[in-house]
Amino acid sequence: MVARADHLRLDVRLTPRAARDLLEGETRLSDGRRVLLARVRAVPEKGAANDALLALIAKSLGVGRSRVLLVGGATSRLKSVRVEGDPAPLAAGLAAFRKIRSPKKETA
């Protein structure tokens, strides 16, 4: 998450075709970056999963859908999302989702 004067930028790892739309929390990738984990029911065709992600973030933060933009990663699981507005209340709105989750350990 990067806060600027007029917006907040989020790095998100998206899982499409999930059982429900959900922001799961924050995790660290193998390269050390922190990302917000998100799941959406939509399929990754014609931008449907991206649209569902943007709508989920807007609803979770209590902002209008038009204030949430995809700025990177349109065809990747890793997305960069920009949320327009005062970053302080936006970051406070994300606090409930920022609990860091440990990566799942694979069993042999």
C-alpha positions in Angstrom: 0.0 0.0 0.0 1.4 3.4 -1.0 -0.3 6.6 0.2 -0.1 9.7 -1.9 -1.7 13.2 -1.3 -4.8 12.3 -3.3 -5.0 8.5 -3.6 -4.0 5.2 -2.2 -2.3 2.5 -4.4 -2.8 -1.1 -3.5 -0.9 -4.2 -4.7 -3.4 -7.1 -4.9 -3.1 -10.8 -5.6 -6.4 -11.9 -7.2 -7.9 -15.4 -7.3 -10.8 -15.6 -9.8 -13.5 -18.4 -9.8 -13.7 -18.4 -6.0 -16.7 -19.5 -3.9 -17.4 -15.9 -2.8 -16.1 -12.4 -3.2 -13.7 -11.6 -0.3 -10.7 -9.6 0.8 -8.7 -12.1 2.8 -5.9 -10.1 4.3 -2.4 -9.3 3.5 0.5 -11.6 2.8 4.1 -11.5 1.7 5.2 -12.8 -1.6 8.4 -14.8 -2.1 10.2 -11.5 -3.1 9.2 -9.8 0.1 6.4 -7.6 -1.3 3.2 -7.2 0.7 0.0 -7.7 -1.2 -3.7 -7.8 -0.3 -5.3 -11.1 -1.1 -8.6 -11.0 -2.9 -11.0 -13.6 -4.2 -13.9 -13.1 -6.7 -16.5 -15.4 -8.2 -16.1 -13.9 -11.6 -14.1 -15.7 -14.3 -11.0 -14.1 -15.8 -12.6 -13.5 -19.2 -13.1 -10.1 -20.9 -12.1 -8.2 -17.7 -14.9 -9.7 -15.6 -12.6 -10.7 -12.7 -10.9 -7.3 -12.8 -14.3 -5.5 -12.7 -15.4 -7.7 -9.8 -12.2 -6.9 -7.9 -12.6 -3.1 -8.4 -16.3 -3.4 -7.2 -15.2 -5.4 -4.2 -12.6 -2.9 -3.2 -15.0 0.0 -3.7 -17.6 -1.7 -1.5 -15.1 -2.7 1.2 -13.8 0.9 1.5 -17.1 2.6 1.1 -16.3 4.6 -2.0 -17.9 4.8 -5.4 -16.8 2.4 -8.0 -15.7 5.2 -10.2 -13.0 6.1 -7.7 -11.3 2.7 -8.0 -9.0 2.1 -11.0 -6.9 -0.7 -12.3 -3.5 0.8 -13.1 -1.5 -2.4 -13.7 -1.7 -6.1 -14.1 -4.8 -6.4 -16.3 -3.9 -10.0 -17.4 -1.9 -11.0 -14.3 -2.9 -12.3 -10.8 -0.9 -9.5 -9.3 -2.7 -6.2 -9.8 -2.0 -2.6 -9.0 -5.1 -0.6 -7.9 -5.5 3.1 -7.4 -8.2 4.4 -5.0 -8.9 8.1 -5.4 -9.5 10.1 -2.2 -8.0 11.1 1.0 -5.5 8.3 1.9 -6.0 8.5 5.7 -9.6 7.3 5.8 -9.0 4.8 3.0 -6.1 3.3 4.9 -8.2 3.1 8.0 -10.9 1.3 6.0 -8.3 -1.3 5.0 -7.1 -1.9 8.5 -9.5 -4.7 9.1 -8.1 -6.6 6.0 -4.4 -6.0 6.7 -3.8 -8.9 9.1 -0.8 -10.6 7.6 -1.5 -14.2 6.7 1.3 -16.8 6.6 1.7 -18.5 3.3 0.3 -22.0 3.2 2.8 -24.8 3.8 2.8 -27.6 1.3 2.5 -31.1 2.6 4.4 -33.9 1.1 
